[in-house]
Amino acid sequence: MTKKQLVDLVARKAHLPKRAAEEAVDVFLDEVGRVLGKGEKVVLSGFGTFKRKRMDGKTVKVPNSEKFVNIKSHWLPRFTPGKALKRRVAR
């Protein structure tokens, strides 16, 4: 599902104009990103948890060459599905 498809679905199911549905989806995505950027986690009961994880720096070999590149440590977003979501997907 793309963002456009999600906006269309939200507009139809919530009986909203597309512009309002798009704004709601944008606000949700922006807020999740903002909260993760501050180091906090986002918990949506029954759906799952968004959090961030620190990846340690490392040195890796570039494929098809003899060069090695250093990758700095950095933060990445992670998602852990909730029990209800796991059950729905497993059907």
C-alpha positions as CSV (number, residue, x, y, z in Angstrom):
1,M,0.0,0.0,0.0
2,T,1.3,3.4,-0.9
3,K,0.8,6.7,1.0
4,K,-1.7,7.8,-1.7
5,Q,-3.7,4.6,-1.3
6,L,-3.7,5.0,2.5
7,V,-4.9,8.6,2.2
8,D,-7.7,7.4,-0.1
9,L,-8.7,4.7,2.3
10,V,-8.7,7.0,5.3
11,A,-10.8,9.6,3.4
12,R,-13.4,6.9,2.4
13,K,-13.6,5.1,5.8
14,A,-13.6,8.3,7.9
15,H,-15.9,10.2,5.6
16,L,-13.3,13.0,5.2
17,P,-12.3,15.1,2.2
18,K,-9.0,13.8,0.7
19,R,-7.2,17.0,1.8
20,A,-8.1,16.4,5.4
21,A,-7.2,12.7,5.2
22,E,-3.9,13.6,3.7
23,E,-3.2,16.1,6.4
24,A,-4.0,13.6,9.1
25,V,-1.7,11.0,7.6
26,D,1.1,13.6,7.2
27,V,0.7,14.8,10.8
28,F,0.8,11.2,12.1
29,L,4.0,10.4,10.1
30,D,5.6,13.6,11.1
31,E,4.9,13.1,14.8
32,V,6.2,9.5,14.8
33,G,9.4,10.8,13.2
34,R,9.7,13.7,15.6
35,V,9.2,11.5,18.7
36,L,11.7,8.9,17.4
37,G,14.2,11.7,16.7
38,K,13.9,12.7,20.4
39,G,14.8,9.2,21.5
40,E,11.3,8.2,22.7
41,K,9.2,5.3,21.5
42,V,5.8,5.3,20.0
43,V,3.4,2.5,21.3
44,L,0.2,1.8,19.4
45,S,-1.7,-0.8,21.5
46,G,-2.6,-3.8,19.4
47,F,-0.5,-2.6,16.5
48,G,3.1,-2.4,17.6
49,T,6.0,-0.2,18.9
50,F,8.2,2.1,16.9
51,K,11.6,2.8,18.5
52,R,15.1,3.6,17.5
53,K,18.2,1.5,17.8
54,R,21.9,2.5,17.7
55,M,24.0,0.7,15.2
56,D,27.6,0.5,16.0
57,G,30.3,1.7,13.6
58,K,32.1,-0.9,11.6
59,T,34.5,-1.4,8.7
60,V,33.2,-3.2,5.7
61,K,34.7,-4.4,2.4
62,V,33.3,-2.9,-0.7
63,P,32.1,-5.8,-3.0
64,N,34.2,-6.3,-6.2
65,S,37.1,-4.3,-4.9
66,E,39.8,-4.5,-2.3
67,K,38.7,-1.2,-0.6
68,F,37.4,-1.0,3.0
69,V,35.0,1.7,4.1
70,N,34.3,2.9,7.6
71,I,30.7,3.2,8.6
72,K,30.0,5.6,11.5
73,S,27.7,4.6,14.3
74,H,24.1,5.8,13.6
75,W,20.5,5.5,14.7
76,L,17.9,3.5,12.8
77,P,14.1,3.2,13.3
78,R,12.8,-0.2,14.3
79,F,9.3,-1.6,14.5
80,T,8.1,-4.4,16.7
81,P,4.7,-5.8,15.8
82,G,2.1,-6.2,18.6
83,K,0.3,-9.5,19.4
84,A,-2.9,-8.5,17.6
85,L,-1.0,-7.5,14.4
86,K,0.9,-10.8,14.5
87,R,-2.3,-12.7,14.7
88,R,-3.9,-10.8,11.8
89,V,-0.9,-11.4,9.6
90,A,-0.6,-15.1,10.4
91,R,-4.1,-15.9,9.2
